[in-house]
C-alpha cells in the first residue's frame, strides 16, 4: 500500500509503498477513505514536538473495516468507522474514573502498537505508528478500541473530522470548561479546532462569542460558525478588545493556537472568576507563565484540555445528533480535498493558514 512517511524532521514526506501486516488479536484493518491534515501532525514535521522516526503520520480519519483479528466484537468487515487516536484499555485508573481520553495506554505506545511492535515496514526497517492510527496511508491497523462504527450514509470527510477537530473543539467547551448559557466566551485561534470551539460555545448558549485571529478569511468563517464579534490581532490588542466587548472580561477564554504568549492573553482577558482553557499544543520548548498575584487575587482558572476531555463512545454519537439536527456545522469545515500524493501541498497550505480543513481522500473501491 502507499503511505506518507516522515523520515527526517523539516523534510518533505515520502509517498511510497510500505508493507502493512494483517491485524493481530484485538486489532482491526481499516481501508482509509478520508483523513484530515491537522496542526498536531505539522508540529512533528517541523520538530516542535518530537517522536521516533521514521513515522507514518495522520490521526484524524474515517474508513471501512476490511478485516478483524481474533476476539474483535464491536465491528466487522464492511462497517464504516471513525478512527480514535486515544484508544482506551478500559481497565486503568483513568478509564475506571470515566476519563478514557487519559488512558495509560497512550503513554505506553510511543510510536508502537499496544503490544510494543509495529505493523508498518519500509526500506528494510520498521516504521513507527502515530497515536495508533497513522492514517496518511491507504490502510491502517489499529486497536479495536481505536475505532467507532458510524452510519454508512455519512460523508467520510465529516466522519474524519469527528476523529479530532470537532471532538476536541466542541468537547473543550461542553466537557472541559462546561460553558454555561448566557456566558461570554473568547476564542484565540480560528483554525479547524478553533471554529469548533466557536460553534461549541454557540451550542452551549453563550451570548457573546469573540473570535480572535490574524487572517481575515478565518474571522469571516468564525462569524458563520457563531461568533458574535471578531478581532484581528494583527491590528488590535485582543485583550483590550475582548474586555471592551464583554464589559470587563470574558467568562471563558480558549487558546487554540499552541503558544505560551496567547495562553497568557487568554488568561489576561478573563473577568474575575473566569476560566481559560489551553487547547492548542505548544512546542515542547515553551513554558507557560501566569500573571502572578493578579491571577490568584482575581480567582482565575487555567485548565488544560486534551481531546476535548471526551468520552468518545458517548460524545461522537452526541455530536452526530447535533449534526443531524442542523446545530453542528461539519460539511462547511472542509475547504480542500487532495489525494495522498499531494500531502506535502496540504501540509504547506496548513502552515500558511490557507482554508479551514484540508482532507486527504483515498479511493475506497
Order of alpha helices (4+ residues) and beta strands (2+ residues): beta-beta-beta-beta-alpha-beta-beta-beta-alpha-alpha-beta-beta-beta-beta-beta-alpha-alpha-beta-alpha-beta-alpha-beta-alpha-beta-alpha-beta-alpha-beta-alpha-beta-alpha-beta
